[in-house]
Amino acid sequence: MALQKTIALSSGLTADNAYIRIDTVSGYKGQITISVNSYVSQAEFTGGQGYLEQKMYLFVPSVADDALNFIKQGYVYLKTLTEFVDAVDC
């Protein structure tokens, strides 16, 4: 899973339909840190091109027996944030 949306980069440039994915997950049941990288496109990511921007986010995961895995929980969390509210799953 990944997300797609137009983003404003910290450099002031805009990336139309950027490919946004969780690249790393670390932590424990009390707090998960996810590294979210934005790429020009899925094709650029698949082709080995570097990311445009990286941001870190923290959330408290569910460890219930029926909970989604931590990566899926990360995407659910991201979509609760204002900056990702209009992101499309891809």
C-alpha positions in Angstrom: 0.0 0.0 0.0 1.0 3.6 -0.5 -0.7 7.0 -0.8 -0.8 9.5 -3.7 -1.4 13.2 -3.5 0.0 16.5 -4.6 2.4 17.8 -1.9 4.2 21.0 -1.2 7.8 20.3 -0.4 9.8 22.1 2.2 11.9 23.6 -0.7 8.7 25.5 -1.9 8.3 23.3 -4.9 5.1 21.2 -5.5 5.1 17.6 -6.5 1.9 16.6 -8.4 0.6 13.1 -7.6 3.5 12.2 -5.5 3.9 8.6 -4.4 4.1 8.5 -0.6 5.0 5.3 1.3 6.0 4.2 4.7 9.6 3.0 4.3 10.6 2.1 7.8 8.9 1.2 11.0 10.5 1.0 14.5 9.3 1.0 18.0 7.4 -1.0 20.6 3.8 -1.4 21.8 3.9 2.0 23.4 5.0 4.0 20.4 5.8 3.4 16.7 7.9 5.7 14.6 7.3 5.6 10.9 9.5 7.1 8.2 7.3 8.4 5.4 9.1 9.1 2.1 7.7 11.0 -0.9 8.7 10.1 -4.4 8.0 11.8 -7.8 6.0 8.7 -8.8 5.7 5.0 -8.2 7.7 4.3 -11.3 10.5 6.5 -10.0 10.5 4.6 -6.7 10.4 1.2 -8.4 13.3 2.4 -10.7 15.5 3.1 -7.7 15.3 6.9 -7.6 15.7 8.6 -4.3 12.9 10.2 -2.3 12.0 13.9 -2.6 11.3 14.3 1.1 11.3 12.3 4.3 9.2 12.9 7.4 8.9 11.0 10.6 5.6 10.4 12.5 4.7 8.8 15.8 1.6 6.8 16.8 0.5 4.4 19.5 -0.3 1.0 17.8 -3.0 -1.5 18.7 -1.5 -4.8 19.9 -4.9 -6.5 20.0 -5.1 -10.0 18.5 -7.2 -8.8 15.6 -5.3 -5.6 15.0 -3.8 -4.7 11.6 -0.1 -5.0 11.2 2.0 -1.9 12.2 2.5 -0.8 8.6 -1.2 -0.8 7.8 -1.9 0.9 11.1 0.6 3.5 10.0 -1.4 4.3 6.9 -4.6 4.4 8.8 -2.9 6.9 11.2 -1.5 9.0 8.4 -5.0 9.4 6.8 -6.2 10.9 10.1 -3.8 13.8 9.7 -4.8 17.0 7.9 -1.9 16.8 5.5 -3.1 13.4 4.2 -6.9 13.7 4.5 -7.3 13.9 0.7 -4.6 11.2 -0.1 -5.7 8.4 -2.3 -4.7 4.7 -1.6 -2.6 3.2 -4.3 
